[in-house]
């Protein structure tokens, strides 16, 4: 069990990656620095116990093992334990090779497809999962793309034999990609500008028409005397209209954000999340007034306008934090192969003013809160799922290695295709391990 938990050896590619198995005994990780990301802060030397997939103990100091207890002790002297990192808005499992159309399953045909669920198409055997998991990301919100109303994002753990094993939440939130309302720099002529605005106006009308139709349909469905036929497309909007599921509004530019929030308020949809939000700084008052969280689409990206500051994306997290707007950091919306770099996006935000504590929170507990899974994930507390990573240091430091991990208490294999290739080439050129 110790070797499984601390496993960081090279494994083969996707088909030979073995999902973890739950231990019959309680696992106690001792002599470890615990970063709870919660009220207890950091425990310099303590222990964490895992049983039946849950965290059952978090303590400070030496762990006193009972002689007759059935438990496995893992001495992790010199290591750190963090909650598993959470990727928000990825396409993991929906795309394998971006240049090969046959390996892409990110979007459905059509522009209005609310009935789509990302979970349906996720490939649990993708080689991207082990690569991502090896850098400490254990949970991900996977969103569909394409069209205007893309469908429902799904929350998964990055370990399991089947999509059912991965599943945490099949319908996490409805993805709506808000039309651009500001022409780009290439829209130079008045004719082009008018055409652009006409397309945007038409897209906004189509969104309203879809939700008007869905509200009328659901009202008719509720009246048993009418005998309304089932329409799966409109039925799928029910959880959003009745407020049980949020809307994920993808909007980067200030006019988009203002328009999207105004639309949601007009229709009475108050559970919304802004994804992207590059120019959210210009909408601070609006976001605060309605307590709307922002999933920062990426830190490593270019400014949104030619006249914007070069560090616009780098400083956004600190600006939102100082203003009291809830936020988390994504490794890049729609990312798959590069989602492994998530901690370094948070590190860049820390380099540009965000505190290191808030930076690590932005990819753990803050992400869990925005996704409404903070009762299960995001911090190291008794009763939460045992999604934990063991590291040699701060995950935001590119030199840190993730040397162990558990998902729902199951030790997971941290091998990956990247590690296999690294070992192969180092051996080929006599560079050692």
C-alpha positions, 0 to 999 in steps of 0.5 A, a space after each residue: 500500500 505504501 508503494 501504491 500511494 507513493 507511486 511515481 514510477 513510469 507507466 505505459 500509455 492509456 490502455 495499461 493505466 490501472 484505476 485505483 482500488 480502495 483499501 480494506 484498511 484505514 490509511 493514515 498518512 503521518 509526519 506530513 505538512 498538511 495544507 488544509 485550505 480551510 479554517 485550520 490553515 497549515 499544520 506543520 507536522 500532522 496526520 490524515 486518516 482515510 477510510 471508505 473514501 472519506 477523510 476521517 481524521 486530521 490531526 496535529 503532532 504524532 499519530 498514536 497507532 492502536 495495537 489492535 487497529 486495522 490500518 496502514 501507516 504511511 510515513 510521509 516525512 518531508 512531504 506535503 499534502 494538499 487537496 486535489 486540484 480542480 480544473 474548471 471548464 476543460 475538454 478532457 476526455 472529449 478530444 484526444 488529438 486536436 488535429 485529428 477530427 475523428 478524435 474530437 467529440 466536443 460539440 454537437 451539430 446545431 447551435 441550440 443543443 441544451 440536451 447535450 451532456 458532456 459526460 455522454 462522450 467522455 473517454 475514460 481511457 484518454 491518455 490526457 487524464 494520466 498526464 493531467 493527474 500526474 501534476 495534481 489535478 484530480 477533478 475536472 469540470 468538462 464542458 461541451 463546446 460549439 454553437 450558442 447553447 452548447 449543453 451541460 458540463 459534467 464534473 468528473 474525477 480523473 480515475 476510473 474504468 468507465 464514465 460512471 466511475 468518473 462521474 461526480 455530477 452529470 449535469 453541473 451547469 448549462 453552457 451558454 456562449 454569449 454572442 460578441 457585441 463588440 466588433 474586433 479590429 478587423 471590422 473596419 467598414 461601416 457595412 461590416 460593422 452593421 453586419 456584425 451587429 445584425 448577427 449579434 442581434 439575431 443570436 440574442 433573439 435566438 437565445 430568448 426565443 429558445 427560453 421563451 419556448 422552453 418556459 411555455 413548454 414546461 408550463 404546458 407540461 405541468 398542466 396535465 389536461 393539455 397532454 403536451 408531447 415530450 420534447 427532450 431539447 426543451 425538457 433539458 432547460 427545466 433545471 435551469 428555469 426552475 433554478 436547480 442548475 446554474 447557467 455558465 455564461 461564457 463572456 470575455 468582453 465587458 459588453 458581453 458580460 453586461 448583456 449576459 447579466 442583464 438578460 439573466 436578471 430580466 428572466 429571473 435566472 439568478 444562479 449564473 457563473 461568468 466563464 472567461 471574464 477577461 474584462 470583468 474588472 470593468 464590471 466589478 460593481 455589476 458582479 458584486 451587486 448580483 454576487 456573480 462568481 467568475 471563472 478566469 478563463 486563463 492567466 497565460 493569455 494576451 490582453 483583450 484589446 490593443 490599448 489594454 495593459 500587457 498584464 491585464 490577464 495576470 492581475 485580474 485575479 488580484 483585482 477581483 479578490 480586492 473587490 470582493 468578487 468570488 473567482 477561481 482560475 482555469 487552466 484555459 477554457 476548453 483545454 485538454 492537453 495543457 490542463 496539466 499546467 493549471 497550477 502555473 496559471 495560479 502561480 502567475 496570478 500570485 506573481 502579480 499580486 495575489 497571495 500564495 494562499 489565495 492562489 492555491 485556494 483559487 484552484 481548490 476550495 474556491 473552484 469547489 465552491 463555485 461548482 457547488 461541490 465544496 461539501 465534498 472537495 476543495 479542502 482537507 477536512 473530516 467528512 470530505 472525499 479523500 481526493 489528496 495529493 502528496 507533493 515535494 513542495 508547493 504545487 505552484 512551484 514548477 520544481 515541485 513533484 506530485 509523488 502520490 495521490 488518492 481519489 475517493 481514498 483510492 491510491 492512483 497511478 501517477 504514471 503517464 505517457 510523458 513520463 514513459 517518453 522521458 524515461 525512454 529517452 533518458 535511458 537512450 542517451 545515458 542520462 540516468 533516471 
